[in-house]
Amino acid sequence: MAVALTKENFKEVTESGVSLVDFWAPWCGPCKMQLPIVEELSGELAGQASIGKVNVDEEPELASQFGVMSIPTLILFKDGQPVDKMVGLQSKDALKTKISNQL
């Protein structure tokens, strides 16, 4: 299951290895379609990559820090640094490919 990220645990989860972070909100239609894909990846990539999600309504500072203007926005991190940013609904295959390229 994807980890709910807050400003308290964000750095700890993303600082080493590969991490995919989904910036979302409960009222966002495309976010609701993205969430099951993110959860599936979390199960499939357990032990290889960290998968997290940030509720932008609860964590506006994190959204602002990474320039999230539209949701869903998915940001791929490697060792704490953002390496890719995708805005809008993403397919599971596209995400899996981008994550695999960073492993």
DSSP file (Angstrom, degrees, kcal/mol; ACC not computed):
  #  RESIDUE AA STRUCTURE BP1 BP2  ACC     N-H-->O    O-->H-N    N-H-->O    O-->H-N    TCO  KAPPA ALPHA  PHI   PSI    X-CA   Y-CA   Z-CA
    1    1 A M              0   0    0      0, 0.0    50,-0.2     0, 0.0    38,-0.1   0.000 360.0 360.0 360.0 139.7    0.0    0.0    0.0
    2    2 A A        -     0   0    0      1,-0.1     2,-0.3    50,-0.1    50,-0.3  -0.365 360.0-116.1 -64.5 141.2    1.2    3.5   -0.8
    3    3 A V  E     -a   52   0A   0     48,-2.5    50,-2.6     1,-0.1     2,-0.6  -0.628  19.7-124.2 -82.2 132.0    2.5    5.4    2.2
    4    4 A A  E     -a   53   0A   0     -2,-0.3     2,-0.4    48,-0.2    50,-0.2  -0.670  34.3-149.2 -74.3 119.3    0.6    8.6    3.1
    5    5 A L        +     0   0    0     48,-3.2    50,-0.4    -2,-0.6     2,-0.3  -0.734  21.8 172.8 -99.5 140.8    3.3   11.3    3.1
    6    6 A T     >  -     0   0    0     -2,-0.4     4,-1.9    48,-0.1     3,-0.4  -0.804  51.7 -95.9-130.2 173.2    3.4   14.4    5.3
    7    7 A K  T  4 S+     0   0    0     -2,-0.3     4,-0.4     1,-0.2    52,-0.0   0.779 123.8  59.1 -63.8 -21.8    6.0   17.0    5.8
    8    8 A E  T  4 S+     0   0    0      1,-0.2    -1,-0.2     2,-0.1     4,-0.2   0.872 120.2  21.6 -73.2 -37.3    7.1   15.0    8.8
    9    9 A N  T  > S+     0   0    0     -3,-0.4     4,-2.0     2,-0.1     5,-0.2   0.457  95.9  95.6-111.9  -0.7    7.9   11.8    6.9
   10   10 A F  H  X S+     0   0    0     -4,-1.9     4,-2.2     1,-0.2     5,-0.2   0.932  88.0  44.0 -58.7 -51.4    8.5   12.9    3.3
   11   11 A K  H  > S+     0   0    0     -4,-0.4     4,-2.0     1,-0.2    -1,-0.2   0.914 111.9  53.7 -62.1 -43.6   12.3   13.3    3.5
   12   12 A E  H  4 S+     0   0    0     -4,-0.2     4,-0.3     1,-0.2    -1,-0.2   0.889 113.3  42.6 -58.7 -41.3   12.7   10.0    5.3
   13   13 A V  H  < S+     0   0    0     -4,-2.0     3,-0.3     1,-0.2    -1,-0.2   0.859 123.7  34.8 -75.3 -35.9   10.7    8.1    2.6
   14   14 A T  H  < S+     0   0    0     -4,-2.2    66,-1.7    -5,-0.2    -2,-0.2   0.546  91.8  89.1 -98.6  -6.9   12.2    9.7   -0.4
   15   15 A E  S  < S+     0   0    0     -4,-2.0     2,-0.4    64,-0.2    -1,-0.2   0.724  90.4  37.4 -72.6 -20.7   15.9   10.3    0.6
   16   16 A S  S    S-     0   0    0     -4,-0.3    -1,-0.1    -3,-0.3     2,-0.1  -0.990 109.6  -8.3-134.6 142.4   17.3    7.0   -0.6
   17   17 A G  S    S-     0   0    0     -2,-0.4    62,-3.1    32,-0.1     2,-0.4  -0.371 102.1 -33.3  79.1-160.6   16.5    4.8   -3.6
   18   18 A V  E     +bC  49  78A   0     30,-0.5    32,-2.7    60,-0.2     2,-0.4  -0.835  59.5 178.6-104.0 133.6   13.7    5.4   -6.1
   19   19 A S  E     -bC  50  77A   0     58,-2.5    58,-3.6    -2,-0.4     2,-0.5  -0.998  17.9-156.2-136.1 137.8   10.4    6.9   -4.9
   20   20 A L  E     -bC  51  76A   0     30,-2.7    32,-3.0    -2,-0.4     2,-0.5  -0.966  15.0-165.3-111.0 126.5    7.2    7.7   -6.8
   21   21 A V  E     -bC  52  75A   0     54,-2.7    54,-2.5    -2,-0.5     2,-0.6  -0.957   6.6-155.9-118.9 125.6    5.0   10.3   -5.1
   22   22 A D  E     -bC  53  74A   0     30,-2.6    32,-3.1    -2,-0.5     2,-0.6  -0.879   4.9-156.7-100.2 115.3    1.4   11.0   -6.1
   23   23 A F  E     +bC  54  73A   0     50,-3.3    50,-1.6    -2,-0.6     2,-0.2  -0.849  36.4 145.5 -91.4 121.2    0.1   14.4   -5.3
   24   24 A W  E     -b   55   0A   0     30,-2.7    32,-3.1    -2,-0.6    33,-0.4  -0.825  39.3-142.6-146.5 175.4   -3.7   14.1   -5.1
   25   25 A A    >   -     0   0    0     -2,-0.2     3,-1.6    30,-0.2     6,-0.1  -0.982  27.0-122.4-147.9 148.1   -6.9   15.3   -3.4
   26   26 A P  T 3  S+     0   0    0      0, 0.0     6,-0.0     0, 0.0    -1,-0.0   0.733 111.0  53.2 -64.4 -22.5  -10.1   13.3   -2.5
   27   27 A W  T 3  S+     0   0    0      4,-0.0     2,-0.6    -3,-0.0    -3,-0.0   0.476  85.0 103.7 -89.3  -2.7  -12.3   15.6   -4.6
   28   28 A C    <>  -     0   0    0     -3,-1.6     4,-1.7     1,-0.2    -3,-0.2  -0.723  57.9-156.9 -90.4 116.7  -10.3   15.2   -7.8
   29   29 A G  H  > S+     0   0    0     -2,-0.6     4,-1.2     1,-0.2     3,-0.5   0.943  93.8  45.8 -56.9 -55.5  -11.8   12.8  -10.4
   30   30 A P  H  > S+     0   0    0      0, 0.0     4,-1.8     0, 0.0    -1,-0.2   0.841 109.2  58.3 -59.4 -31.2   -8.6   11.9  -12.3
   31   31 A C  H  > S+     0   0    0      1,-0.2     4,-2.4     2,-0.2    -2,-0.2   0.890 101.6  54.6 -63.5 -38.2   -6.9   11.4   -8.9
   32   32 A K  H  < S+     0   0    0     -4,-1.7    -1,-0.2    -3,-0.5    -3,-0.1   0.823 110.4  46.2 -65.6 -30.3   -9.5    8.8   -8.0
   33   33 A M  H  X S+     0   0    0     -4,-1.2     4,-0.6     1,-0.1    -1,-0.2   0.802 113.1  50.1 -79.2 -29.7   -8.7    6.9  -11.2
   34   34 A Q  H >X S+     0   0    0     -4,-1.8     4,-2.2    -5,-0.2     3,-0.5   0.854  95.8  72.0 -74.8 -35.5   -4.9    7.3  -10.6
   35   35 A L  H 3X S+     0   0    0     -4,-2.4     4,-2.6     1,-0.2     5,-0.2   0.870  94.6  49.2 -54.5 -47.7   -5.0    5.9   -7.0
   36   36 A P  H 3> S+     0   0    0      0, 0.0     4,-2.3     0, 0.0    -1,-0.2   0.870 111.6  51.6 -62.3 -32.4   -5.7    2.2   -7.8
   37   37 A I  H <X S+     0   0    0     -4,-0.6     4,-2.3    -3,-0.5    -2,-0.2   0.929 110.9  47.3 -66.0 -44.9   -2.8    2.3  -10.3
   38   38 A V  H  X S+     0   0    0     -4,-2.2     4,-2.0     1,-0.2    -1,-0.2   0.903 112.0  50.4 -62.7 -42.2   -0.5    3.8   -7.7
   39   39 A E  H  X S+     0   0    0     -4,-2.6     4,-1.6    -5,-0.2    -1,-0.2   0.901 109.4  51.1 -64.4 -40.5   -1.6    1.1   -5.1
   40   40 A E  H  X S+     0   0    0     -4,-2.3     4,-2.5     1,-0.2    -2,-0.2   0.933 110.2  49.1 -61.3 -45.8   -1.0   -1.7   -7.6
   41   41 A L  H  X S+     0   0    0     -4,-2.3     4,-2.8     1,-0.2    -1,-0.2   0.881 105.0  59.4 -60.9 -37.7    2.5   -0.4   -8.3
   42   42 A S  H  < S+     0   0    0     -4,-2.0    -1,-0.2     1,-0.2     4,-0.2   0.905 110.5  41.6 -58.0 -42.5    3.1   -0.2   -4.6
   43   43 A G  H >< S+     0   0    0     -4,-1.6     3,-0.8    -3,-0.2    -2,-0.2   0.918 116.9  46.9 -69.7 -44.8    2.4   -3.9   -4.3
   44   44 A E  H 3< S+     0   0    0     -4,-2.5    -2,-0.2     1,-0.2    -1,-0.2   0.821 118.3  40.1 -69.2 -31.7    4.3   -4.9   -7.5
   45   45 A L  T >X S+     0   0    0     -4,-2.8     3,-2.7    -5,-0.2     4,-2.2   0.236  78.1 144.2-105.5  13.9    7.4   -2.9   -6.7
   46   46 A A  T <4 S+     0   0    0     -3,-0.8     4,-0.1     1,-0.3    -3,-0.1  -0.285  75.5  17.1 -54.1 131.8    7.6   -3.5   -3.0
   47   47 A G  T 34 S+     0   0    0      2,-0.3    -1,-0.3     1,-0.1     3,-0.1   0.208 123.7  62.5  88.2 -16.3   11.3   -3.7   -2.0
   48   48 A Q  T <4 S+     0   0    0     -3,-2.7   -30,-0.5     1,-0.4     2,-0.3   0.778 112.9   6.4-105.6 -41.0   12.4   -2.0   -5.2
   49   49 A A  E  <  - b   0  18A   0     -4,-2.2    -1,-0.4    -7,-0.1     2,-0.4  -0.983  68.6-121.2-143.6 151.0   10.8    1.4   -5.0
   50   50 A S  E     - b   0  19A   0    -32,-2.7   -30,-2.7    -2,-0.3     2,-0.5  -0.777  23.2-160.4 -92.2 138.0    8.9    3.4   -2.5
   51   51 A I  E     + b   0  20A   0     -2,-0.4   -48,-2.5   -32,-0.2     2,-0.3  -0.981  18.5 167.3-120.6 125.9    5.4    4.6   -3.5
   52   52 A G  E     -ab   3  21A   0    -32,-3.0   -30,-2.6    -2,-0.5     2,-0.4  -0.873  21.9-147.9-134.1 166.7    3.8    7.5   -1.6
   53   53 A K  E     -ab   4  22A   0    -50,-2.6   -48,-3.2    -2,-0.3     2,-0.5  -0.999   3.4-156.6-139.6 141.4    0.9    9.8   -1.8
   54   54 A V  E     - b   0  23A   0    -32,-3.1   -30,-2.7    -2,-0.4     2,-0.8  -0.968  13.6-143.5-119.5 118.7    0.5   13.4   -0.7
   55   55 A N  E >>  - b   0  24A   0     -2,-0.5     4,-2.1   -50,-0.4     3,-0.7  -0.728  13.3-156.4 -78.0 110.9   -3.0   14.8    0.0
   56   56 A V  T 34 S+     0   0    0    -32,-3.1    -1,-0.2    -2,-0.8   -31,-0.1   0.747  89.5  58.5 -67.4 -22.5   -2.5   18.4   -1.3
   57   57 A D  T 34 S+     0   0    0    -33,-0.4    -1,-0.3     1,-0.2   -32,-0.1   0.859 115.1  35.7 -71.3 -34.4   -5.4   19.7    0.9
   58   58 A E  T <4 S+     0   0    0     -3,-0.7    -2,-0.2     1,-0.2    -1,-0.2   0.714 127.9  35.9 -89.7 -23.1   -3.7   18.4    4.0
   59   59 A E     X  +     0   0    0     -4,-2.1     4,-1.7     1,-0.1     3,-0.5  -0.480  62.3 153.4-130.1  61.3   -0.1   19.2    2.9
   60   60 A P  H  > S+     0   0    0      0, 0.0     4,-2.5     0, 0.0     5,-0.2   0.805  72.8  62.0 -63.2 -27.1   -0.1   22.4    0.9
   61   61 A E  H  > S+     0   0    0      2,-0.2     4,-2.6     1,-0.2     5,-0.1   0.913 104.7  46.6 -64.5 -41.4    3.5   23.2    1.8
   62   62 A L  H  > S+     0   0    0     -3,-0.5     4,-1.6     2,-0.2    -1,-0.2   0.921 112.1  50.3 -66.2 -42.9    4.8   20.0    0.1
   63   63 A A  H  <>S+     0   0    0     -4,-1.7     5,-2.9     1,-0.2    -2,-0.2   0.927 114.1  45.2 -59.9 -44.2    2.7   20.7   -3.0
   64   64 A S  H ><5S+     0   0    0     -4,-2.5     3,-1.5     1,-0.2    -2,-0.2   0.895 107.3  58.4 -65.7 -41.8    4.1   24.2   -3.1
   65   65 A Q  H 3<5S+     0   0    0     -4,-2.6    -1,-0.2     1,-0.3    -2,-0.2   0.840 113.1  39.1 -57.9 -35.3    7.6   23.1   -2.5
   66   66 A F  T 3<5S-     0   0    0     -4,-1.6    -1,-0.3    -3,-0.2    -2,-0.2   0.223 114.8-112.2-104.3  14.4    7.5   20.9   -5.6
   67   67 A G  T < 5 +     0   0    0     -3,-1.5     2,-0.7     1,-0.2    -3,-0.2   0.808  50.0 172.9  66.5  31.4    5.6   23.3   -7.8
   68   68 A V      < +     0   0    0     -5,-2.9    -1,-0.2    -6,-0.2     3,-0.1  -0.647  11.9 155.3 -77.8 114.8    2.4   21.2   -8.0
   69   69 A M        +     0   0    0     -2,-0.7     2,-0.3     1,-0.3    -1,-0.2   0.674  63.9  33.3-109.7 -28.9   -0.2   23.3   -9.7
   70   70 A S  S    S-     0   0    0      2,-0.0    -1,-0.3    18,-0.0    18,-0.1  -0.930  87.6-100.0-128.0 151.1   -2.5   20.6  -11.2
   71   71 A I  S    S+     0   0    0     -2,-0.3   -40,-0.2     1,-0.2   -47,-0.1  -0.956  92.9  41.4-127.8 150.5   -3.4   17.2   -9.8
   72   72 A P  S    S+     0   0    0      0, 0.0    16,-3.5     0, 0.0     2,-0.4   0.461  73.5 164.9 -73.1 143.2   -2.8   14.4  -10.1
   73   73 A T  E     -CD  23  87A   0    -50,-1.6   -50,-3.3    14,-0.2     2,-0.5  -0.999  17.9-162.3-122.3 129.8    0.9   15.2  -10.4
   74   74 A L  E     -CD  22  86A   0     12,-3.2    12,-3.1    -2,-0.4     2,-0.5  -0.957   4.3-167.6-114.6 127.4    3.3   12.3  -10.0
   75   75 A I  E     -CD  21  85A   0    -54,-2.5   -54,-2.7    -2,-0.5     2,-0.5  -0.957  10.2-148.2-118.7 131.2    7.0   13.1   -9.2
   76   76 A L  E     -CD  20  84A   0      8,-2.8     7,-3.5    -2,-0.5     8,-1.3  -0.846  17.5-166.1 -98.4 127.1    9.7   10.5   -9.4
   77   77 A F  E     -CD  19  82A   0    -58,-3.6   -58,-2.5    -2,-0.5     2,-0.4  -0.871  12.2-166.1-113.5 145.1   12.6   10.9   -6.9
   78   78 A K  E >  S-CD  18  81A   0      3,-2.6     3,-1.8    -2,-0.4   -60,-0.2  -0.976  80.8 -19.3-129.3 120.0   16.0    9.3   -6.9
   79   79 A D  T 3  S-     0   0    0    -62,-3.1   -64,-0.2    -2,-0.4   -63,-0.1   0.881 130.1 -48.9  50.1  44.6   18.0    9.6   -3.7
   80   80 A G  T 3  S+     0   0    0    -66,-1.7    -1,-0.3   -63,-0.4   -65,-0.1   0.325 116.9 107.9  86.4  -8.1   15.8   12.5   -2.6
   81   81 A Q  E <  S-D   78   0A   0     -3,-1.8    -3,-2.6   -67,-0.1     2,-0.2  -0.875  72.9-117.7-107.6 134.6   16.1   14.5   -5.8
   82   82 A P  E     +D   77   0A   0      0, 0.0    -5,-0.3     0, 0.0     3,-0.1  -0.507  36.4 168.4 -67.1 130.4   13.2   14.9   -8.3
   83   83 A V  E     +     0   0A   0     -7,-3.5     2,-0.3     1,-0.4    -6,-0.2   0.553  63.3  18.6-118.1 -15.5   14.1   13.3  -11.6
   84   84 A D  E     -D   76   0A   0     -8,-1.3    -8,-2.8     2,-0.0     2,-0.4  -0.980  57.1-163.6-156.9 144.4   10.7   13.3  -13.5
   85   85 A K  E     -D   75   0A   0     -2,-0.3     2,-0.5   -10,-0.2   -10,-0.2  -0.993   6.9-173.3-134.8 126.0    7.4   15.0  -13.1
   86   86 A M  E     -D   74   0A   0    -12,-3.1   -12,-3.2    -2,-0.4     2,-0.5  -0.978   7.1-159.2-123.1 127.5    4.2   13.9  -14.8
   87   87 A V  E     +D   73   0A   0     -2,-0.5   -14,-0.2   -14,-0.2   -16,-0.1  -0.899  56.7  15.6-109.2 133.0    1.0   15.9  -14.7
   88   88 A G  S    S-     0   0    0    -16,-3.5   -14,-0.2    -2,-0.5     2,-0.1  -0.255 108.1 -25.1  97.1 172.3   -2.4   14.2  -15.3
   89   89 A L        -     0   0    0    -18,-0.1     2,-0.4    -2,-0.1    -2,-0.1  -0.343  63.6-162.0 -61.6 128.8   -3.6   10.6  -15.3
   90   90 A Q        -     0   0    0     -2,-0.1     2,-0.1    -4,-0.1   -53,-0.1  -0.904  16.3-119.2-116.9 142.0   -0.7    8.2  -16.0
   91   91 A S     >  -     0   0    0     -2,-0.4     4,-2.2     1,-0.1     5,-0.2  -0.400  23.3-119.2 -75.4 156.3   -1.0    4.6  -17.2
   92   92 A K  H  > S+     0   0    0      1,-0.2     4,-2.7     2,-0.2     5,-0.2   0.905 114.2  52.2 -60.9 -42.3    0.5    1.8  -15.1
   93   93 A D  H  > S+     0   0    0      2,-0.2     4,-2.3     1,-0.2    -1,-0.2   0.904 108.4  50.1 -63.1 -41.8    2.9    0.8  -17.9
   94   94 A A  H  > S+     0   0    0      2,-0.2     4,-2.1     1,-0.2    -1,-0.2   0.924 114.2  44.9 -63.4 -44.1    4.2    4.3  -18.3
   95   95 A L  H  X S+     0   0    0     -4,-2.2     4,-2.5     1,-0.2     5,-0.2   0.917 112.1  51.5 -65.3 -43.0    4.9    4.7  -14.6
   96   96 A K  H  X S+     0   0    0     -4,-2.7     4,-2.7     1,-0.2    -1,-0.2   0.895 110.2  49.6 -62.2 -40.6    6.5    1.3  -14.3
   97   97 A T  H  X S+     0   0    0     -4,-2.3     4,-2.1     2,-0.2    -1,-0.2   0.927 111.5  48.1 -63.4 -46.5    8.8    2.1  -17.3
   98   98 A K  H  X S+     0   0    0     -4,-2.1     4,-0.6     2,-0.2    -2,-0.2   0.895 114.3  46.4 -63.6 -40.1    9.9    5.4  -15.7
   99   99 A I  H >X S+     0   0    0     -4,-2.5     3,-1.4     1,-0.2     4,-0.9   0.940 110.9  52.2 -66.4 -46.3   10.5    3.8  -12.3
  100  100 A S  H >< S+     0   0    0     -4,-2.7     3,-0.6     1,-0.3    -2,-0.2   0.856 102.9  59.5 -59.0 -36.1   12.4    0.8  -13.9
  101  101 A N  H 3< S+     0   0    0     -4,-2.1    -1,-0.3     1,-0.2    -2,-0.2   0.720 108.2  45.6 -65.8 -20.3   14.7    3.3  -15.8
  102  102 A Q  H <<        0   0    0     -3,-1.4    -1,-0.2    -4,-0.6    -2,-0.2   0.584 360.0 360.0 -97.2 -12.7   15.8    4.8  -12.4
  103  103 A L    <<        0   0    0     -4,-0.9    -1,-0.2    -3,-0.6    -2,-0.1   0.498 360.0 360.0 -75.1 360.0   16.4    1.5  -10.6
